């Protein structure tokens, strides 16, 4: 994992806790997870096909799914 050990991970997590506070850390983790999920979805090969299908449906006057 990027060549860092568990001690470094603990230090990074403690710094994040100090910077953002305990209440905001779950919100930040949730938004980071959603961002990674959207990125992976956008990088998949069939994502472009889905985008093209949606554009065609909206141009034809059909309701998008």
mmCIF file of the N, C-alpha and C atoms, coordinates in Angstrom:
data_MODEL
# 
_entry.id   MODEL 
# 
loop_
_atom_site.group_PDB 
_atom_site.id 
_atom_site.type_symbol 
_atom_site.label_atom_id 
_atom_site.label_alt_id 
_atom_site.label_comp_id 
_atom_site.label_asym_id 
_atom_site.label_entity_id 
_atom_site.label_seq_id 
_atom_site.pdbx_PDB_ins_code 
_atom_site.Cartn_x 
_atom_site.Cartn_y 
_atom_site.Cartn_z 
_atom_site.occupancy 
_atom_site.B_iso_or_equiv 
_atom_site.pdbx_formal_charge 
_atom_site.auth_seq_id 
_atom_site.auth_comp_id 
_atom_site.auth_asym_id 
_atom_site.auth_atom_id 
_atom_site.pdbx_PDB_model_num 
ATOM 1   N N  . UNK A 1 1  ? 0.853   -1.188 0.000   1.00 0.00 ? 1  UNK A N  1 
ATOM 2   C CA . UNK A 1 1  ? 0.000   0.000  0.000   1.00 0.00 ? 1  UNK A CA 1 
ATOM 3   C C  . UNK A 1 1  ? 0.886   1.234  0.000   1.00 0.00 ? 1  UNK A C  1 
ATOM 4   N N  . UNK A 1 2  ? 1.353   1.641  -1.120  1.00 0.00 ? 2  UNK A N  1 
ATOM 5   C CA . UNK A 1 2  ? 2.143   2.853  -1.302  1.00 0.00 ? 2  UNK A CA 1 
ATOM 6   C C  . UNK A 1 2  ? 3.443   2.844  -0.523  1.00 0.00 ? 2  UNK A C  1 
ATOM 7   N N  . UNK A 1 3  ? 3.866   1.699  -0.036  1.00 0.00 ? 3  UNK A N  1 
ATOM 8   C CA . UNK A 1 3  ? 5.126   1.599  0.670   1.00 0.00 ? 3  UNK A CA 1 
ATOM 9   C C  . UNK A 1 3  ? 5.127   2.227  2.049   1.00 0.00 ? 3  UNK A C  1 
ATOM 10  N N  . UNK A 1 4  ? 3.953   2.378  2.676   1.00 0.00 ? 4  UNK A N  1 
ATOM 11  C CA . UNK A 1 4  ? 3.913   2.916  4.033   1.00 0.00 ? 4  UNK A CA 1 
ATOM 12  C C  . UNK A 1 4  ? 3.416   1.831  4.974   1.00 0.00 ? 4  UNK A C  1 
ATOM 13  N N  . UNK A 1 5  ? 3.872   1.896  6.197   1.00 0.00 ? 5  UNK A N  1 
ATOM 14  C CA . UNK A 1 5  ? 3.510   0.903  7.197   1.00 0.00 ? 5  UNK A CA 1 
ATOM 15  C C  . UNK A 1 5  ? 2.289   1.320  7.998   1.00 0.00 ? 5  UNK A C  1 
ATOM 16  N N  . UNK A 1 6  ? 1.920   0.471  8.937   1.00 0.00 ? 6  UNK A N  1 
ATOM 17  C CA . UNK A 1 6  ? 0.724   0.743  9.718   1.00 0.00 ? 6  UNK A CA 1 
ATOM 18  C C  . UNK A 1 6  ? 0.925   1.925  10.664  1.00 0.00 ? 6  UNK A C  1 
ATOM 19  N N  . UNK A 1 7  ? 2.169   2.178  11.081  1.00 0.00 ? 7  UNK A N  1 
ATOM 20  C CA . UNK A 1 7  ? 2.416   3.326  11.948  1.00 0.00 ? 7  UNK A CA 1 
ATOM 21  C C  . UNK A 1 7  ? 2.138   4.637  11.213  1.00 0.00 ? 7  UNK A C  1 
ATOM 22  N N  . UNK A 1 8  ? 2.549   4.694  9.950   1.00 0.00 ? 8  UNK A N  1 
ATOM 23  C CA . UNK A 1 8  ? 2.307   5.907  9.162   1.00 0.00 ? 8  UNK A CA 1 
ATOM 24  C C  . UNK A 1 8  ? 0.813   6.116  8.926   1.00 0.00 ? 8  UNK A C  1 
ATOM 25  N N  . UNK A 1 9  ? 0.098   5.020  8.708   1.00 0.00 ? 9  UNK A N  1 
ATOM 26  C CA . UNK A 1 9  ? -1.353  5.121  8.497   1.00 0.00 ? 9  UNK A CA 1 
ATOM 27  C C  . UNK A 1 9  ? -2.019  5.669  9.752   1.00 0.00 ? 9  UNK A C  1 
ATOM 28  N N  . UNK A 1 10 ? -1.602  5.211  10.914  1.00 0.00 ? 10 UNK A N  1 
ATOM 29  C CA . UNK A 1 10 ? -2.171  5.695  12.176  1.00 0.00 ? 10 UNK A CA 1 
ATOM 30  C C  . UNK A 1 10 ? -1.880  7.182  12.350  1.00 0.00 ? 10 UNK A C  1 
ATOM 31  N N  . UNK A 1 11 ? -0.671  7.608  12.035  1.00 0.00 ? 11 UNK A N  1 
ATOM 32  C CA . UNK A 1 11 ? -0.319  9.032  12.153  1.00 0.00 ? 11 UNK A CA 1 
ATOM 33  C C  . UNK A 1 11 ? -1.172  9.869  11.207  1.00 0.00 ? 11 UNK A C  1 
ATOM 34  N N  . UNK A 1 12 ? -1.366  9.397  9.982   1.00 0.00 ? 12 UNK A N  1 
ATOM 35  C CA . UNK A 1 12 ? -2.184  10.127 9.016   1.00 0.00 ? 12 UNK A CA 1 
ATOM 36  C C  . UNK A 1 12 ? -3.622  10.226 9.501   1.00 0.00 ? 12 UNK A C  1 
ATOM 37  N N  . UNK A 1 13 ? -4.162  9.128  10.041  1.00 0.00 ? 13 UNK A N  1 
ATOM 38  C CA . UNK A 1 13 ? -5.542  9.154  10.545  1.00 0.00 ? 13 UNK A CA 1 
ATOM 39  C C  . UNK A 1 13 ? -5.687  10.091 11.748  1.00 0.00 ? 13 UNK A C  1 
ATOM 40  N N  . UNK A 1 14 ? -4.700  10.102 12.609  1.00 0.00 ? 14 UNK A N  1 
ATOM 41  C CA . UNK A 1 14 ? -4.746  11.024 13.752  1.00 0.00 ? 14 UNK A CA 1 
ATOM 42  C C  . UNK A 1 14 ? -4.679  12.485 13.296  1.00 0.00 ? 14 UNK A C  1 
ATOM 43  N N  . UNK A 1 15 ? -3.849  12.766 12.306  1.00 0.00 ? 15 UNK A N  1 
ATOM 44  C CA . UNK A 1 15 ? -3.783  14.129 11.771  1.00 0.00 ? 15 UNK A CA 1 
ATOM 45  C C  . UNK A 1 15 ? -5.124  14.533 11.137  1.00 0.00 ? 15 UNK A C  1 
ATOM 46  N N  . UNK A 1 16 ? -5.736  13.607 10.415  1.00 0.00 ? 16 UNK A N  1 
ATOM 47  C CA . UNK A 1 16 ? -7.040  13.896 9.811   1.00 0.00 ? 16 UNK A CA 1 
ATOM 48  C C  . UNK A 1 16 ? -8.077  14.157 10.893  1.00 0.00 ? 16 UNK A C  1 
ATOM 49  N N  . UNK A 1 17 ? -8.024  13.384 11.968  1.00 0.00 ? 17 UNK A N  1 
ATOM 50  C CA . UNK A 1 17 ? -8.955  13.586 13.083  1.00 0.00 ? 17 UNK A CA 1 
ATOM 51  C C  . UNK A 1 17 ? -8.765  14.960 13.711  1.00 0.00 ? 17 UNK A C  1 
ATOM 52  N N  . UNK A 1 18 ? -7.522  15.378 13.866  1.00 0.00 ? 18 UNK A N  1 
ATOM 53  C CA . UNK A 1 18 ? -7.254  16.693 14.443  1.00 0.00 ? 18 UNK A CA 1 
ATOM 54  C C  . UNK A 1 18 ? -7.672  17.824 13.507  1.00 0.00 ? 18 UNK A C  1 
ATOM 55  N N  . UNK A 1 19 ? -7.439  17.657 12.215  1.00 0.00 ? 19 UNK A N  1 
ATOM 56  C CA . UNK A 1 19 ? -7.757  18.713 11.262  1.00 0.00 ? 19 UNK A CA 1 
ATOM 57  C C  . UNK A 1 19 ? -9.256  18.880 11.031  1.00 0.00 ? 19 UNK A C  1 
ATOM 58  N N  . UNK A 1 20 ? -9.959  17.764 10.876  1.00 0.00 ? 20 UNK A N  1 
ATOM 59  C CA . UNK A 1 20 ? -11.361 17.853 10.475  1.00 0.00 ? 20 UNK A CA 1 
ATOM 60  C C  . UNK A 1 20 ? -12.340 17.633 11.611  1.00 0.00 ? 20 UNK A C  1 
ATOM 61  N N  . UNK A 1 21 ? -11.928 17.000 12.673  1.00 0.00 ? 21 UNK A N  1 
ATOM 62  C CA . UNK A 1 21 ? -12.816 16.747 13.793  1.00 0.00 ? 21 UNK A CA 1 
ATOM 63  C C  . UNK A 1 21 ? -13.569 15.441 13.608  1.00 0.00 ? 21 UNK A C  1 
ATOM 64  N N  . UNK A 1 22 ? -14.068 14.922 14.720  1.00 0.00 ? 22 UNK A N  1 
ATOM 65  C CA . UNK A 1 22 ? -14.725 13.614 14.708  1.00 0.00 ? 22 UNK A CA 1 
ATOM 66  C C  . UNK A 1 22 ? -16.056 13.641 13.971  1.00 0.00 ? 22 UNK A C  1 
ATOM 67  N N  . UNK A 1 23 ? -16.736 14.774 13.983  1.00 0.00 ? 23 UNK A N  1 
ATOM 68  C CA . UNK A 1 23 ? -18.056 14.845 13.351  1.00 0.00 ? 23 UNK A CA 1 
ATOM 69  C C  . UNK A 1 23 ? -17.976 14.871 11.835  1.00 0.00 ? 23 UNK A C  1 
ATOM 70  N N  . UNK A 1 24 ? -16.929 15.463 11.279  1.00 0.00 ? 24 UNK A N  1 
ATOM 71  C CA . UNK A 1 24 ? -16.830 15.602 9.823   1.00 0.00 ? 24 UNK A CA 1 
ATOM 72  C C  . UNK A 1 24 ? -16.148 14.431 9.134   1.00 0.00 ? 24 UNK A C  1 
ATOM 73  N N  . UNK A 1 25 ? -15.399 13.611 9.866   1.00 0.00 ? 25 UNK A N  1 
ATOM 74  C CA . UNK A 1 25 ? -14.682 12.499 9.242   1.00 0.00 ? 25 UNK A CA 1 
ATOM 75  C C  . UNK A 1 25 ? -15.613 11.508 8.534   1.00 0.00 ? 25 UNK A C  1 
ATOM 76  N N  . UNK A 1 26 ? -16.750 11.103 9.122   1.00 0.00 ? 26 UNK A N  1 
ATOM 77  C CA . UNK A 1 26 ? -17.645 10.203 8.385   1.00 0.00 ? 26 UNK A CA 1 
ATOM 78  C C  . UNK A 1 26 ? -18.189 10.829 7.100   1.00 0.00 ? 26 UNK A C  1 
ATOM 79  N N  . UNK A 1 27 ? -18.485 12.111 7.132   1.00 0.00 ? 27 UNK A N  1 
ATOM 80  C CA . UNK A 1 27 ? -18.975 12.808 5.934   1.00 0.00 ? 27 UNK A CA 1 
ATOM 81  C C  . UNK A 1 27 ? -17.904 12.809 4.843   1.00 0.00 ? 27 UNK A C  1 
ATOM 82  N N  . UNK A 1 28 ? -16.672 13.076 5.237   1.00 0.00 ? 28 UNK A N  1 
ATOM 83  C CA . UNK A 1 28 ? -15.563 13.111 4.280   1.00 0.00 ? 28 UNK A CA 1 
ATOM 84  C C  . UNK A 1 28 ? -15.329 11.729 3.691   1.00 0.00 ? 28 UNK A C  1 
ATOM 85  N N  . UNK A 1 29 ? -15.362 10.694 4.528   1.00 0.00 ? 29 UNK A N  1 
ATOM 86  C CA . UNK A 1 29 ? -15.159 9.328  4.046   1.00 0.00 ? 29 UNK A CA 1 
ATOM 87  C C  . UNK A 1 29 ? -16.277 8.915  3.096   1.00 0.00 ? 29 UNK A C  1 
ATOM 88  N N  . UNK A 1 30 ? -17.502 9.310  3.408   1.00 0.00 ? 30 UNK A N  1 
ATOM 89  C CA . UNK A 1 30 ? -18.638 8.971  2.545   1.00 0.00 ? 30 UNK A CA 1 
ATOM 90  C C  . UNK A 1 30 ? -18.505 9.652  1.188   1.00 0.00 ? 30 UNK A C  1 
ATOM 91  N N  . UNK A 1 31 ? -18.160 10.919 1.176   1.00 0.00 ? 31 UNK A N  1 
ATOM 92  C CA . UNK A 1 31 ? -18.024 11.625 -0.094  1.00 0.00 ? 31 UNK A CA 1 
ATOM 93  C C  . UNK A 1 31 ? -16.830 11.111 -0.898  1.00 0.00 ? 31 UNK A C  1 
ATOM 94  N N  . UNK A 1 32 ? -15.761 10.716 -0.223  1.00 0.00 ? 32 UNK A N  1 
ATOM 95  C CA . UNK A 1 32 ? -14.609 10.133 -0.904  1.00 0.00 ? 32 UNK A CA 1 
ATOM 96  C C  . UNK A 1 32 ? -14.982 8.794  -1.537  1.00 0.00 ? 32 UNK A C  1 
ATOM 97  N N  . UNK A 1 33 ? -15.747 7.989  -0.821  1.00 0.00 ? 33 UNK A N  1 
ATOM 98  C CA . UNK A 1 33 ? -16.201 6.711  -1.356  1.00 0.00 ? 33 UNK A CA 1 
ATOM 99  C C  . UNK A 1 33 ? -17.085 6.880  -2.574  1.00 0.00 ? 33 UNK A C  1 
ATOM 100 N N  . UNK A 1 34 ? -17.999 7.857  -2.532  1.00 0.00 ? 34 UNK A N  1 
ATOM 101 C CA . UNK A 1 34 ? -18.860 8.125  -3.682  1.00 0.00 ? 34 UNK A CA 1 
ATOM 102 C C  . UNK A 1 34 ? -18.042 8.613  -4.871  1.00 0.00 ? 34 UNK A C  1 
ATOM 103 N N  . UNK A 1 35 ? -17.031 9.423  -4.606  1.00 0.00 ? 35 UNK A N  1 
ATOM 104 C CA . UNK A 1 35 ? -16.185 9.928  -5.687  1.00 0.00 ? 35 UNK A CA 1 
ATOM 105 C C  . UNK A 1 35 ? -15.422 8.790  -6.367  1.00 0.00 ? 35 UNK A C  1 
ATOM 106 N N  . UNK A 1 36 ? -14.888 7.886  -5.568  1.00 0.00 ? 36 UNK A N  1 
ATOM 107 C CA . UNK A 1 36 ? -14.158 6.746  -6.129  1.00 0.00 ? 36 UNK A CA 1 
ATOM 108 C C  . UNK A 1 36 ? -15.109 5.866  -6.929  1.00 0.00 ? 36 UNK A C  1 
ATOM 109 N N  . UNK A 1 37 ? -16.314 5.668  -6.423  1.00 0.00 ? 37 UNK A N  1 
ATOM 110 C CA . UNK A 1 37 ? -17.302 4.848  -7.122  1.00 0.00 ? 37 UNK A CA 1 
ATOM 111 C C  . UNK A 1 37 ? -17.672 5.471  -8.468  1.00 0.00 ? 37 UNK A C  1 
ATOM 112 N N  . UNK A 1 38 ? -17.910 6.767  -8.500  1.00 0.00 ? 38 UNK A N  1 
ATOM 113 C CA . UNK A 1 38 ? -18.236 7.443  -9.748  1.00 0.00 ? 38 UNK A CA 1 
ATOM 114 C C  . UNK A 1 38 ? -17.059 7.412  -10.722 1.00 0.00 ? 38 UNK A C  1 
ATOM 115 N N  . UNK A 1 39 ? -15.853 7.535  -10.207 1.00 0.00 ? 39 UNK A N  1 
ATOM 116 C CA . UNK A 1 39 ? -14.669 7.477  -11.052 1.00 0.00 ? 39 UNK A CA 1 
ATOM 117 C C  . UNK A 1 39 ? -14.545 6.110  -11.706 1.00 0.00 ? 39 UNK A C  1 
ATOM 118 N N  . UNK A 1 40 ? -14.733 5.057  -10.920 1.00 0.00 ? 40 UNK A N  1 
ATOM 119 C CA . UNK A 1 40 ? -14.655 3.702  -11.458 1.00 0.00 ? 40 UNK A CA 1 
ATOM 120 C C  . UNK A 1 40 ? -15.762 3.471  -12.485 1.00 0.00 ? 40 UNK A C  1 
ATOM 121 N N  . UNK A 1 41 ? -16.945 3.994  -12.204 1.00 0.00 ? 41 UNK A N  1 
ATOM 122 C CA . UNK A 1 41 ? -18.057 3.843  -13.142 1.00 0.00 ? 41 UNK A CA 1 
ATOM 123 C C  . UNK A 1 41 ? -17.743 4.570  -14.439 1.00 0.00 ? 41 UNK A C  1 
ATOM 124 N N  . UNK A 1 42 ? -17.143 5.714  -14.366 1.00 0.00 ? 42 UNK A N  1 
ATOM 125 C CA . UNK A 1 42 ? -16.786 6.484  -15.549 1.00 0.00 ? 42 UNK A CA 1 
ATOM 126 C C  . UNK A 1 42 ? -15.657 5.860  -16.348 1.00 0.00 ? 42 UNK A C  1 
ATOM 127 N N  . UNK A 1 43 ? -14.805 5.102  -15.695 1.00 0.00 ? 43 UNK A N  1 
ATOM 128 C CA . UNK A 1 43 ? -13.674 4.482  -16.371 1.00 0.00 ? 43 UNK A CA 1 
ATOM 129 C C  . UNK A 1 43 ? -14.033 3.141  -17.012 1.00 0.00 ? 43 UNK A C  1 
ATOM 130 N N  . UNK A 1 44 ? -15.202 2.595  -16.698 1.00 0.00 ? 44 UNK A N  1 
ATOM 131 C CA . UNK A 1 44 ? -15.564 1.292  -17.267 1.00 0.00 ? 44 UNK A CA 1 
ATOM 132 C C  . UNK A 1 44 ? -15.853 1.453  -18.757 1.00 0.00 ? 44 UNK A C  1 
ATOM 133 N N  . UNK A 1 45 ? -15.536 0.447  -19.559 1.00 0.00 ? 45 UNK A N  1 
ATOM 134 C CA . UNK A 1 45 ? -15.680 0.552  -21.017 1.00 0.00 ? 45 UNK A CA 1 
ATOM 135 C C  . UNK A 1 45 ? -17.123 0.740  -21.476 1.00 0.00 ? 45 UNK A C  1 
ATOM 136 N N  . UNK A 1 46 ? -18.081 0.196  -20.745 1.00 0.00 ? 46 UNK A N  1 
ATOM 137 C CA . UNK A 1 46 ? -19.465 0.332  -21.170 1.00 0.00 ? 46 UNK A CA 1 
ATOM 138 C C  . UNK A 1 46 ? -20.090 1.654  -20.732 1.00 0.00 ? 46 UNK A C  1 
ATOM 139 N N  . UNK A 1 47 ? -19.349 2.466  -19.984 1.00 0.00 ? 47 UNK A N  1 
ATOM 140 C CA . UNK A 1 47 ? -19.884 3.751  -19.533 1.00 0.00 ? 47 UNK A CA 1 
ATOM 141 C C  . UNK A 1 47 ? -20.132 4.683  -20.719 1.00 0.00 ? 47 UNK A C  1 
ATOM 142 N N  . UNK A 1 48 ? -19.246 4.669  -21.703 1.00 0.00 ? 48 UNK A N  1 
ATOM 143 C CA . UNK A 1 48 ? -19.425 5.514  -22.876 1.00 0.00 ? 48 UNK A CA 1 
ATOM 144 C C  . UNK A 1 48 ? -20.646 5.078  -23.677 1.00 0.00 ? 48 UNK A C  1 
ATOM 145 N N  . UNK A 1 49 ? -20.867 3.769  -23.752 1.00 0.00 ? 49 UNK A N  1 
ATOM 146 C CA . UNK A 1 49 ? -22.034 3.263  -24.464 1.00 0.00 ? 49 UNK A CA 1 
ATOM 147 C C  . UNK A 1 49 ? -23.317 3.711  -23.784 1.00 0.00 ? 49 UNK A C  1 
ATOM 148 N N  . UNK A 1 50 ? -23.335 3.668  -22.450 1.00 0.00 ? 50 UNK A N  1 
ATOM 149 C CA . UNK A 1 50 ? -24.518 4.100  -21.705 1.00 0.00 ? 50 UNK A CA 1 
ATOM 150 C C  . UNK A 1 50 ? -24.779 5.584  -21.917 1.00 0.00 ? 50 UNK A C  1 
ATOM 151 N N  . UNK A 1 51 ? -23.724 6.389  -21.926 1.00 0.00 ? 51 UNK A N  1 
ATOM 152 C CA . UNK A 1 51 ? -23.871 7.822  -22.155 1.00 0.00 ? 51 UNK A CA 1 
ATOM 153 C C  . UNK A 1 51 ? -24.449 8.091  -23.538 1.00 0.00 ? 51 UNK A C  1 
ATOM 154 N N  . UNK A 1 52 ? -23.955 7.359  -24.549 1.00 0.00 ? 52 UNK A N  1 
ATOM 155 C CA . UNK A 1 52 ? -24.443 7.558  -25.910 1.00 0.00 ? 52 UNK A CA 1 
ATOM 156 C C  . UNK A 1 52 ? -25.905 7.147  -26.027 1.00 0.00 ? 52 UNK A C  1 
ATOM 157 N N  . UNK A 1 53 ? -26.300 6.063  -25.362 1.00 0.00 ? 53 UNK A N  1 
ATOM 158 C CA . UNK A 1 53 ? -27.689 5.615  -25.397 1.00 0.00 ? 53 UNK A CA 1 
ATOM 159 C C  . UNK A 1 53 ? -28.601 6.656  -24.752 1.00 0.00 ? 53 UNK A C  1 
ATOM 160 N N  . UNK A 1 54 ? -28.163 7.234  -23.641 1.00 0.00 ? 54 UNK A N  1 
ATOM 161 C CA . UNK A 1 54 ? -28.971 8.250  -22.970 1.00 0.00 ? 54 UNK A CA 1 
ATOM 162 C C  . UNK A 1 54 ? -29.152 9.480  -23.848 1.00 0.00 ? 54 UNK A C  1 
ATOM 163 N N  . UNK A 1 55 ? -28.080 9.880  -24.540 1.00 0.00 ? 55 UNK A N  1 
ATOM 164 C CA . UNK A 1 55 ? -28.169 11.033 -25.427 1.00 0.00 ? 55 UNK A CA 1 
ATOM 165 C C  . UNK A 1 55 ? -29.140 10.764 -26.564 1.00 0.00 ? 55 UNK A C  1 
ATOM 166 N N  . UNK A 1 56 ? -29.087 9.555  -27.126 1.00 0.00 ? 56 UNK A N  1 
ATOM 167 C CA . UNK A 1 56 ? -29.981 9.201  -28.222 1.00 0.00 ? 56 UNK A CA 1 
ATOM 168 C C  . UNK A 1 56 ? -31.430 9.191  -27.761 1.00 0.00 ? 56 UNK A C  1 
ATOM 169 N N  . UNK A 1 57 ? -31.686 8.684  -26.554 1.00 0.00 ? 57 UNK A N  1 
ATOM 170 C CA . UNK A 1 57 ? -33.045 8.635  -26.031 1.00 0.00 ? 57 UNK A CA 1 
ATOM 171 C C  . UNK A 1 57 ? -33.601 10.036 -25.828 1.00 0.00 ? 57 UNK A C  1 
ATOM 172 N N  . UNK A 1 58 ? -32.790 10.932 -25.305 1.00 0.00 ? 58 UNK A N  1 
ATOM 173 C CA . UNK A 1 58 ? -33.285 12.287 -25.070 1.00 0.00 ? 58 UNK A CA 1 
ATOM 174 C C  . UNK A 1 58 ? -33.479 13.041 -26.376 1.00 0.00 ? 58 UNK A C  1 
ATOM 175 N N  . UNK A 1 59 ? -32.680 12.741 -27.379 1.00 0.00 ? 59 UNK A N  1 
ATOM 176 C CA . UNK A 1 59 ? -32.847 13.402 -28.680 1.00 0.00 ? 59 UNK A CA 1 
ATOM 177 C C  . UNK A 1 59 ? -34.091 12.891 -29.386 1.00 0.00 ? 59 UNK A C  1 
ATOM 178 N N  . UNK A 1 60 ? -34.456 11.621 -29.174 1.00 0.00 ? 60 UNK A N  1 
ATOM 179 C CA . UNK A 1 60 ? -35.630 11.036 -29.812 1.00 0.00 ? 60 UNK A CA 1 
ATOM 180 C C  . UNK A 1 60 ? -36.917 11.475 -29.119 1.00 0.00 ? 60 UNK A C  1 
ATOM 181 N N  . UNK A 1 61 ? -36.798 12.102 -27.980 1.00 0.00 ? 61 UNK A N  1 
ATOM 182 C CA . UNK A 1 61 ? -37.977 12.553 -27.247 1.00 0.00 ? 61 UNK A CA 1 
ATOM 183 C C  . UNK A 1 61 ? -38.438 11.536 -26.207 1.00 0.00 ? 61 UNK A C  1 
ATOM 184 N N  . UNK A 1 62 ? -37.770 10.427 -26.098 1.00 0.00 ? 62 UNK A N  1 
ATOM 185 C CA . UNK A 1 62 ? -38.127 9.425  -25.101 1.00 0.00 ? 62 UNK A CA 1 
ATOM 186 C C  . UNK A 1 62 ? -37.591 9.864  -23.745 1.00 0.00 ? 62 UNK A C  1 
ATOM 187 N N  . UNK A 1 63 ? -38.261 9.392  -22.725 1.00 0.00 ? 63 UNK A N  1 
ATOM 188 C CA . UNK A 1 63 ? -37.823 9.725  -21.369 1.00 0.00 ? 63 UNK A CA 1 
ATOM 189 C C  . UNK A 1 63 ? -36.578 8.938  -21.025 1.00 0.00 ? 63 UNK A C  1 
ATOM 190 N N  . UNK A 1 64 ? -35.577 9.598  -20.417 1.00 0.00 ? 64 UNK A N  1 
ATOM 191 C CA . UNK A 1 64 ? -34.381 8.865  -20.002 1.00 0.00 ? 64 UNK A CA 1 
ATOM 192 C C  . UNK A 1 64 ? -34.709 7.942  -18.846 1.00 0.00 ? 64 UNK A C  1 
ATOM 193 N N  . UNK A 1 65 ? -33.968 6.857  -18.732 1.00 0.00 ? 65 UNK A N  1 
ATOM 194 C CA . UNK A 1 65 ? -34.198 5.884  -17.641 1.00 0.00 ? 65 UNK A CA 1 
ATOM 195 C C  . UNK A 1 65 ? -33.717 6.417  -16.340 1.00 0.00 ? 65 UNK A C  1 
# 
